[in-house]
Amino acid sequence: MMLPTILLVKYHFPPRLDDLDSIACKFGSDDIEPEDYTMVLPDDTSYRDINSASTIEPLSIDEVHSFLDLYDQTLDGSSAVGMYESKFLLSIRFSTMPNTTCIRGRVTSEYYKTAVKYQTDIILDEHGVVIETQCECGAGRGPEAHCKHVALTLYALTHKDTGIITKETCTQKLQTFHQAKPYSGSPVKAQNLMLRNGGKFQNLKNFDPRPATFVKDPMYPYTFRNVVLNAPVENLPIRQLYSPANIRAIDHDHDYLKQAQKDYFLNDLGVKELNGQQRAALEKETRKQSKSKKWKTERCKRIHSSNFGRICKATNKTDFKTLANSLQVVRNVKAKSLTHGRKYESTAIKRYTKITKNKVTKSGIQVSGKYPFLGCSPDGLVRRDGIIEVKCPSTAFKKKITPKSVPYLKSEVGDHLSLKRNHIYYYQIQGTLLCTDRLWCDFVVWTGKDCKVLPVIRDEAFINGMLTKLTNFYTDFFEPALVKRFYYRETDK
Ligand SMILES: [Zn+2]
């Protein structure tokens, strides 16, 4: 055995390398399900190579984005595209089962190219929606693996019609010798740096970078501090040297101002007033919804229509303070019912367009012009004065839509269904109509087997009733919580 030790380790214990790969793999290392899970897959022999003549549908790039979005990942943020282009994908095969297609990729490890290969498995349903994924790498436990190898395999599948690039040959591989290696030494004071002839920068020993006129100025540290704190650059590392200001003292020291500091703060937040131009800019900036960071922070600043029902239906027993606080926290909810809804939303919208011939426009956050502390994120805008609200209840998946399978619906005369007026979805829809200044909503319920479009008309009396409760809640609880959290930066533990 003349192989160097490191090579022996690689060849003989590849599983240990998994951990290294998952540390380096920012993609998906956070939210690993602890329990082991293995997907149920067809027999190995049923897999065939994918080429442009294969009988499977190519995956749309939108589907890849919406899958990764479920785990707050983006294709741009991962190395998947670069790895695909550098031919890390060795092979990609498929096997069809009734209603599902199984995809199997073989991907070389980004860090141990010659020694470690991972198998990725992906199951797509008949709508081309990603149902389950797994990968052999450390971050790739199923059924919802979203490591870079899975992302790469999905990305490769979008190239099905133009030809998927697989398997590298030596001459196709890009050389990497020009890439700088990371420096791993510790910082050294400039005065101690060794020069090539063995000398040191002796004259740096008592070096003072201050301009000569300031060296003896006792006020210089304060001048410097002011320049640093007022510099229009965010996150200057040197700011960490200074302790935070006492914000409560500011109101006291600046009592000559027209407004209290917290009111200036609330104005800046845009919850007191927001003009048409600002509202349009905010809508445009948040159009990618949960993909944009701004969408999440903006949602915490206002009461969103999806919560109107919770607030309006609250009773004396509700702890309003806790409720207000809970609405101001960014949450990455991983509940099955929610991910199910997000997975199928675009499929449901396509179905809606097919049924009604209505074109659906995407929308970001819409803030009410008259009540700038209220906002909503409509599932889509339709024509000039309509919206849609889409629900894909996971509990009714593959079932027929009835009041029994979808409990927020009730039967009307002549076999018609309608949305119950006391359900939070009804509050959400009326609230969205209020914030968008629109007149009607098509409430879409989609189960995969069945799809119903139920019209909901704007109800002015209902909206007025909600407005009273929402305004009171905002003044008494939401705004104080907002000031406490984002201005005084105090949180209740
Ligand atoms: Zn992986």
Boltz pocket constraint, residues with backbone or C-beta under 6 A from the ligand:
constraints:
  - pocket:
      binder: B
      contacts: [[A, 118], [A, 135], [A, 136], [A, 137], [A, 138], [A, 139], [A, 140], [A, 147], [A, 148], [A, 149], [A, 150]]
      max_distance: 6.0
